[in-house]
Amino acid sequence: MSFPYTIIQAPMAGGFTPPALVQAVSDAGALGSFGFAYTTPQEIVVQSKLIKGQFNINLFIHKDVDVDKAKVAATKAALAPHYAKFNATLPEELPPKISLSHQFEAVLEVKPTVFSSTFGAPSKEMIKACQKRNIMVSGTATTLDEALYLQDIGVDSIVLQGLEAGGHRGTFLTPLGVHDIGLFALLSLCHGKIKTPLIAAGGIMNGQGIKAALTLGASAAMLGTAFLTTYEAGTPAAHKEMLLTSQRETILTPAYTGRHARGIRNKMGDELQALINQAPCFDAMNALTRPLRGESAKQGNPEFMSLWAGQAYRACRVMGVGELIATLKEEMK
Ligand SMILES: Cc1cc2nc3c(=O)[nH]c(=O)nc-3n(C[C@H](O)[C@H](O)[C@H](O)COP(=O)(O)O)c2cc1C
């Protein structure tokens, strides 16, 4: 079994994957992906209908956890001075959650080529509903056990996310931060044991990297960070600038959102490190820090944004998507 596209632009929720990016990837013969985890069902339909050709829609699938009110109060008190510095408004109440089942109904309505998920496995009902409509289903695994689990429930492909990857970890069977395996080790563990097509993700920035992943048994490669500095990406200017000029290391930390994610180290990561143990669950922590991160981006200040980036971000290139994909293909020869 194989996957019909060799190069995949990773889904990246938070405004990074506007329709122009997804369309340009599709036009170049690769698979473009919408990161729609924070997007309303109505908007999912509107943006998806703009795409001509193949595309992927990605959502977060995670268990509802009770919000710990004491943790929310403690976090708000700790964040207040940072909000004051940026003249931003600390949310009084947590915003209502966007319903996953409504988002999923929108997915079924627009029938993307692929439906992918992270943070958890899709239910068997979700898989069946997609496959009935010829939508391929993809899950994200960060360990061999997670890949075996996804294979058992019948997904059509599995994204193997190595610890090099930018953004949030997709880990769902083990505690986060415990089994952080690099991409090549993960591919070697899964090769032979997993018959479902494997998609390699994490730290791949050029055609040589794609070729290496294919040699190790992947059917396709998924690149996220490499697309963040393309003209079509929705990456905020201060984030793009850091990707292209910073010499800092990346850190994998739950400090920004309450869930482990990798980004370029900045003051926010350092200063919120002390909050990790009192941080509420992902949805709540993400909502509590979002307006601060947004205001920092608006002011062009990279220090209080979430600068999601993979370990290899310093290999980012500035070009249009068409040129990037043509270059990747050339480098694979
Ligand atoms: C800015 C950003 C946002 C991301 N958002 C998502 C997301 O919404 N869903 C998802 O499955 N993965 C998300 N990821 C992870 C990517 O799908 C992929 O695993 C990662 O980008 C691969 O590593 P690389 O960035 O080194 O190429 C995100 C990554 C980045 C950099």
Ligand as a Chemical Component Dictionary entry (heavy atoms), coordinates in Angstrom:
data_LIG
# 
_chem_comp.id                   LIG 
_chem_comp.type                 NON-POLYMER 
_chem_comp.pdbx_formal_charge   0 
_chem_comp.three_letter_code    LIG 
# 
loop_
_chem_comp_atom.comp_id 
_chem_comp_atom.atom_id 
_chem_comp_atom.alt_atom_id 
_chem_comp_atom.type_symbol 
_chem_comp_atom.charge 
_chem_comp_atom.model_Cartn_x 
_chem_comp_atom.model_Cartn_y 
_chem_comp_atom.model_Cartn_z 
_chem_comp_atom.pdbx_ordinal 
LIG C1  C1  C 0 3.119  26.446 13.153 1  
LIG C2  C2  C 0 2.780  24.987 13.295 2  
LIG C3  C3  C 0 1.470  24.616 13.582 3  
LIG C4  C4  C 0 1.124  23.257 13.629 4  
LIG N1  N1  N 0 -0.196 22.907 13.807 5  
LIG C5  C5  C 0 -0.558 21.607 13.647 6  
LIG C6  C6  C 0 -1.936 21.231 13.573 7  
LIG O1  O1  O 0 -2.834 22.063 13.656 8  
LIG N2  N2  N 0 -2.223 19.915 13.410 9  
LIG C7  C7  C 0 -1.251 18.952 13.262 10 
LIG O2  O2  O 0 -1.580 17.769 13.082 11 
LIG N3  N3  N 0 0.049  19.286 13.329 12 
LIG C8  C8  C 0 0.412  20.578 13.495 13 
LIG N4  N4  N 0 1.744  20.918 13.491 14 
LIG C9  C9  C 0 2.751  19.844 13.342 15 
LIG C10 C10 C 0 2.944  19.503 11.876 16 
LIG O3  O3  O 0 1.820  18.822 11.395 17 
LIG C11 C11 C 0 4.177  18.625 11.606 18 
LIG O4  O4  O 0 4.177  17.513 12.471 19 
LIG C12 C12 C 0 5.474  19.398 11.788 20 
LIG O5  O5  O 0 5.397  20.672 11.224 21 
LIG C13 C13 C 0 6.605  18.623 11.137 22 
LIG O6  O6  O 0 7.848  19.105 11.565 23 
LIG P1  P1  P 0 8.608  20.336 10.861 24 
LIG O7  O7  O 0 7.888  21.556 11.314 25 
LIG O8  O8  O 0 9.994  20.239 11.387 26 
LIG O9  O9  O 0 8.506  20.134 9.368  27 
LIG C14 C14 C 0 2.124  22.262 13.459 28 
LIG C15 C15 C 0 3.446  22.661 13.207 29 
LIG C16 C16 C 0 3.775  23.996 13.105 30 
LIG C17 C17 C 0 5.207  24.371 12.793 31 
# 
loop_
_chem_comp_bond.comp_id 
_chem_comp_bond.atom_id_1 
_chem_comp_bond.atom_id_2 
_chem_comp_bond.value_order 
_chem_comp_bond.pdbx_ordinal 
LIG C1  C2  SING 1  
LIG C2  C3  SING 2  
LIG C2  C16 DOUB 3  
LIG C3  C4  DOUB 4  
LIG C4  N1  SING 5  
LIG C4  C14 SING 6  
LIG N1  C5  DOUB 7  
LIG C5  C6  SING 8  
LIG C5  C8  SING 9  
LIG C6  O1  DOUB 10 
LIG C6  N2  SING 11 
LIG N2  C7  SING 12 
LIG C7  O2  DOUB 13 
LIG C7  N3  SING 14 
LIG N3  C8  DOUB 15 
LIG C8  N4  SING 16 
LIG N4  C9  SING 17 
LIG N4  C14 SING 18 
LIG C9  C10 SING 19 
LIG C10 O3  SING 20 
LIG C10 C11 SING 21 
LIG C11 O4  SING 22 
LIG C11 C12 SING 23 
LIG C12 O5  SING 24 
LIG C12 C13 SING 25 
LIG C13 O6  SING 26 
LIG O6  P1  SING 27 
LIG P1  O7  DOUB 28 
LIG P1  O8  SING 29 
LIG P1  O9  SING 30 
LIG C14 C15 DOUB 31 
LIG C15 C16 SING 32 
LIG C16 C17 SING 33 
# 
